[in-house]
């Protein structure tokens, strides 16, 4: 028995048994109780109760709020731009209507008003002198072959009594001529004098 205890493998076996006994004594369940409590607390704090889709992250909530504000701001800006575009279209339509109205009025004015240009004055005076030297009936025949505006320019250049005698003779040549004579009289009333005559009457 003594020889058995003195053998090397018996010594090794005894050492292992002593090591296991000491380890078991030092590593008992009570030694890890505090560590288990700390781990449970950390687990509870890190993972909130409930399903994962209900977890709330403050940074994510802030980012989501900022994104919502930006989206609302963009929607408001888009609405303002649409309102501005609608208003501009309405104003452009009003401007087009006003431009068309002015053009139509100008066209009507040009049709009904005879203008006498400065470069036409000398020639009109010569033609008026020729017609004044003719008999009223002869002058009426010449007027019949002229365009309305041309005849009005000549009649305006003539003296009032000379023009009235010629128009009277012209109106007696037929119903159509009588109607033209009335139109001549109306256009003579609205005829515009040369610009040089206007400037002479209204010097700046």
C-alpha positions as CSV (number, residue, x, y, z in Angstrom):
1,X,0.0,0.0,0.0
2,X,2.8,2.3,0.9
3,X,4.5,1.5,-2.4
4,X,1.3,2.2,-4.3
5,X,1.0,5.6,-2.7
6,X,4.6,6.4,-3.5
7,X,4.2,5.7,-7.2
8,X,4.2,8.6,-9.7
9,X,0.8,7.9,-11.2
10,X,-0.8,7.8,-7.7
11,X,0.7,11.2,-7.0
12,X,-0.6,12.6,-10.2
13,X,-4.1,11.2,-9.5
14,X,-4.1,12.7,-6.1
15,X,-3.1,16.0,-7.5
16,X,-5.9,16.0,-10.0
17,X,-8.5,15.1,-7.3
18,X,-7.2,17.9,-5.1
19,X,-7.3,20.4,-8.0
20,X,-10.9,19.4,-8.9
21,X,-12.0,19.7,-5.3
22,X,-10.5,23.2,-4.9
23,X,-11.9,24.4,-8.2
24,X,-15.4,23.1,-7.3
25,X,-15.1,24.9,-4.0
26,X,-14.0,28.2,-5.6
27,X,-16.4,28.1,-8.6
28,X,-19.6,27.3,-6.8
29,X,-23.0,28.7,-8.0
30,X,-23.0,31.5,-5.5
31,X,-19.8,33.0,-7.0
32,X,-21.7,33.8,-10.3
33,X,-24.9,35.1,-8.8
34,X,-23.9,38.7,-8.9
35,X,-22.7,38.4,-12.6
36,X,-26.0,36.8,-13.6
37,X,-27.9,39.8,-12.0
38,X,-25.8,42.3,-13.9
39,X,-26.3,40.4,-17.2
40,X,-30.1,40.3,-16.6
41,X,-30.3,44.0,-15.9
42,X,-28.2,44.8,-19.0
43,X,-30.5,42.5,-21.1
44,X,-33.6,44.2,-19.7
45,X,-32.3,47.7,-20.4
46,X,-31.0,46.9,-23.9
47,X,-34.1,45.2,-25.2
48,X,-37.4,46.8,-24.4
49,X,-40.5,44.7,-23.8
50,X,-42.7,44.0,-26.7
51,X,-42.2,43.1,-30.3
52,X,-39.2,44.5,-32.2
53,X,-41.3,46.7,-34.5
54,X,-42.4,48.7,-31.4
55,X,-38.9,49.7,-30.4
56,X,-38.5,53.5,-30.4
57,X,-35.2,55.1,-31.4
58,X,-35.0,58.8,-30.5
59,X,-32.6,59.6,-33.3
60,X,-34.9,57.8,-35.8
61,X,-37.9,59.7,-34.5
62,X,-36.0,63.1,-34.9
63,X,-35.0,62.1,-38.4
64,X,-38.6,61.1,-39.3
65,X,-39.9,64.4,-37.9
66,X,-37.4,66.4,-39.9
67,X,-38.3,64.5,-43.1
68,X,-42.0,65.1,-42.5
69,X,-41.4,68.9,-42.1
70,X,-39.4,69.0,-45.3
71,X,-42.1,67.1,-47.2
72,X,-44.8,69.5,-45.9
73,X,-42.6,72.5,-46.8
74,X,-42.1,71.1,-50.3
75,X,-45.9,70.5,-50.7
76,X,-46.6,74.1,-49.6
77,X,-44.0,75.4,-52.0
78,X,-45.5,73.4,-54.9
79,X,-48.9,74.7,-54.1
80,X,-47.7,78.3,-54.1
81,X,-45.9,77.7,-57.5
82,X,-49.1,76.3,-58.9
83,X,-51.1,79.3,-57.7
84,X,-48.5,81.6,-59.2
85,X,-48.6,79.8,-62.5
86,X,-52.4,80.0,-62.6
87,X,-52.3,83.7,-61.8
88,X,-49.6,84.3,-64.5
89,X,-51.6,82.4,-67.1
90,X,-54.7,84.5,-66.2
91,X,-52.7,87.7,-66.5
92,X,-51.2,86.6,-69.8
93,X,-54.6,85.9,-71.1
94,X,-55.9,89.3,-70.0
95,X,-52.9,90.9,-71.7
96,X,-53.5,89.0,-74.9
97,X,-57.1,90.0,-74.9
98,X,-56.2,93.7,-74.3
99,X,-53.6,93.5,-77.1
100,X,-56.2,92.0,-79.5
101,X,-58.7,94.7,-78.5
102,X,-56.2,97.5,-79.1
103,X,-55.2,95.9,-82.5
104,X,-58.9,95.7,-83.5
105,X,-59.6,99.3,-82.5
106,X,-56.5,100.4,-84.3
107,X,-57.6,98.6,-87.4
108,X,-61.1,100.1,-87.2
109,X,-59.5,103.5,-86.7
110,X,-57.3,103.1,-89.7
111,X,-60.2,102.0,-91.9
112,X,-62.3,105.0,-90.9
113,X,-59.6,107.7,-90.7
114,X,-57.7,109.1,-93.6
115,X,-54.2,110.3,-92.9
116,X,-52.4,112.8,-94.9
117,X,-48.6,112.4,-95.0
118,X,-46.2,115.2,-95.4
119,X,-44.8,113.9,-98.6
120,X,-48.3,113.8,-100.1
121,X,-49.1,117.5,-99.5
122,X,-47.6,119.0,-102.6
123,X,-49.2,116.4,-104.9
124,X,-52.6,116.8,-103.2
125,X,-52.5,120.5,-103.6
126,X,-51.8,120.2,-107.3
127,X,-54.7,117.7,-107.8
128,X,-57.0,119.9,-105.8
129,X,-56.1,122.9,-107.9
130,X,-56.9,120.9,-111.1
131,X,-60.3,119.8,-109.8
132,X,-61.1,123.3,-108.6
133,X,-60.5,124.6,-112.1
134,X,-63.0,122.1,-113.6
135,X,-66.7,122.3,-113.7
136,X,-68.5,120.6,-110.8
137,X,-69.9,117.9,-113.1
138,X,-66.4,117.3,-114.6
139,X,-64.8,117.1,-111.2
140,X,-67.5,114.6,-110.1
141,X,-66.7,112.3,-113.0
142,X,-63.0,112.4,-112.0
143,X,-63.8,111.6,-108.4
144,X,-65.9,108.6,-109.4
145,X,-62.8,106.9,-110.8
146,X,-60.7,107.5,-107.7
147,X,-60.4,105.3,-104.6
148,X,-62.3,106.6,-101.6
149,X,-59.3,107.6,-99.4
150,X,-57.6,109.3,-102.4
151,X,-60.7,111.3,-103.2
152,X,-61.0,112.3,-99.5
153,X,-57.4,113.5,-99.3
154,X,-57.9,115.8,-102.3
155,X,-61.3,117.1,-101.0
156,X,-59.7,117.9,-97.6
157,X,-56.9,119.8,-99.3
158,X,-59.4,121.9,-101.2
159,X,-61.3,124.9,-99.8
160,X,-64.6,124.0,-98.1
161,X,-66.9,125.8,-100.6
162,X,-65.1,124.3,-103.6
163,X,-65.3,120.7,-102.1
164,X,-69.0,121.1,-101.2
165,X,-69.9,122.1,-104.8
166,X,-68.1,119.1,-106.2
167,X,-69.7,116.7,-103.7
168,X,-73.1,118.0,-104.5
169,X,-72.6,117.4,-108.2
170,X,-71.1,114.0,-107.4
171,X,-74.1,112.9,-105.3
172,X,-76.5,113.8,-108.2
173,X,-74.9,111.3,-110.6
174,X,-76.6,108.2,-109.0
175,X,-77.7,106.4,-105.8
176,X,-74.4,104.7,-105.3
177,X,-72.5,108.0,-105.8
178,X,-74.8,109.7,-103.3
179,X,-73.9,107.1,-100.7
180,X,-70.2,107.5,-101.5
181,X,-70.6,111.3,-101.2
182,X,-72.0,110.8,-97.7
183,X,-69.0,108.5,-96.8
184,X,-66.6,111.1,-98.2
185,X,-68.1,113.8,-96.0
186,X,-67.8,111.6,-92.9
187,X,-64.2,110.7,-93.7
188,X,-63.3,114.3,-94.3
189,X,-64.6,115.1,-90.9
190,X,-62.2,112.5,-89.3
191,X,-59.3,113.0,-91.6
192,X,-55.9,113.7,-89.9
193,X,-53.8,116.6,-91.2
194,X,-50.1,116.2,-92.0
195,X,-47.8,115.9,-89.1
196,X,-46.0,119.1,-90.1
197,X,-49.3,121.0,-89.8
198,X,-50.0,119.5,-86.4
199,X,-46.5,120.5,-85.2
200,X,-47.1,124.1,-86.5
201,X,-50.3,124.4,-84.5
202,X,-48.7,122.8,-81.4
203,X,-45.1,123.9,-81.2
204,X,-43.1,122.1,-78.5
